[in-house]
Amino acid sequence: MTSKYKQLFYNRQAIEFKGSKINESYPAFDQKLFLNLVYDKQWEQIDTKQCTIHVSLKIHIALNKSYLESLDILLHTNKGLSFNYTNFIFPEYVSFYGLDYFDEFMQALKQFTRNSSSEFAIRQFMLKNQGKTMQQLYEWTKDKDFHVRRLTSEGCRPILPWSFRLQQFVKDPTPVIPILELLNQDPQLYVQRSVSNNLNDISRNHPDLVIQLCREWSKINNGSTKFIKKRAVRTILKQGNQEALQILGVGTKEQVRVSNLKIHEKIIRIGNQFSFSFDIEDISNKENANQQYLNQNSKQKQKNNLVNNQSINEDFCQKKQNNEDKNILRIEYKIYYLKKNGKHSPKVFMIHYNYYLKNKISTLQGRQKVEQAIGKINYPGIDYLSIIVNGVEKAKEEFYLHEQEQ
């Protein structure tokens, strides 16, 4: 997380509010002491994730009670709160002091996740007792609260951002699959995104497993499942995985040509936006192929009078439909950004997810802002822009990225 999230979630007003709510549940809670503990010499140096841990530890000191007594106070406090990311301090508290109390730990995380998320905290217990924790998550997939159902997927993600990896699932994700299968038709978008993110994590090391699972789920005629499948393979799609393209109905390497790739701005600076355009052309010669197909059927008809004219027409219509399907294209662009070490780091962006190439040739356009941010630093020098069609790089152009204007 960047400093802007720290300012958003852990500003003084938010911390004071949490202190006042704890005080309402436990009047002996010393709010002044709590604030002094939070805003110590370390506060300005720590990042957002560390803030969550920091505030949780200071709550424990200010409460000056046993873990179970403190937990009752915080659970009572949580009932009066609405969903807010600052509330992450409560499940974080449980992960520090509750690992020896499995039942109390799980029930507390279930309550806390409704007003924030217990996705980080539950991973601590996953390290200590994977089997028992996974069984609990499995049971929660049937919970009425979609926040709890989402936790069952998010809590066992192999590669969860802002948290440590669950190496056992990075290596072998099969224990995770039964949970995802129970959620693959969940009506809540919040849950669907988590399931697709979990599968996307798995695809980084086990693409064949995710492809196989998505093929099986293709038999399910459900909008939620379709959404999950689409997002589950997004990383391997960017890698040009042709099987993933087939699952989504896009097809394989198409007979198209990309030409006239142009970057419109003469000077492109860090922090500014640039635009580009290119032509995409169908070079499959469909008309000739269709004519050849008709000629072959005409000769067959002369040889065999039993051939049914209706069958020929149906076959031709199916052939025409298949040719039209081949014109459904996934069009992306990739920028090779120059890094500090002199090498280029590619980043893929979407132009059209399912583009139907109606005409023989079409002109498409795109825009890109070269942002400068924490964790996303750009350097002046030669960068490259390429156009990707159905996972295949079709055209590439270089441009010079200038220093940001002062």
Secondary structure, 3 states (H helix, E strand, C coil): CCHHHHHHHCCHHHHHHHHHHHHHHCCCCCHHHHHHHHCCCCHHHCCHHHHHHHHHHHHHHHHCCCHHHHHHHHHHHHHCCCCCHHHHHHHHHHHHHCCCCHHHHHHHHHHHCCCCCCCCHHHHHHHHCHHHHHHHHHHHCCCCCHHHHHHHHHCCCCCCCCCCCCHHHHHCCCCCHHHHHHHCCCCCHHHHHHHHHHHHHHHCCCHHHHHHHHHHHCCCCCHHHHHHHHHHCHHHHHCCCHHHHHHCCCCCCCCEEEEEEEECCCCEECCCEEEEEEEEEECCCHHHHHHHHHHHHHHHHHHCCCCCHHHHHHHHHHHHHHHHHCCEEEEEEEEEEECCCCCEEEEEEEEEEEEECCCCEEEEEEEEECCCECCECCCCEEEEEEEEECCEEEEEEEEEEECCCC
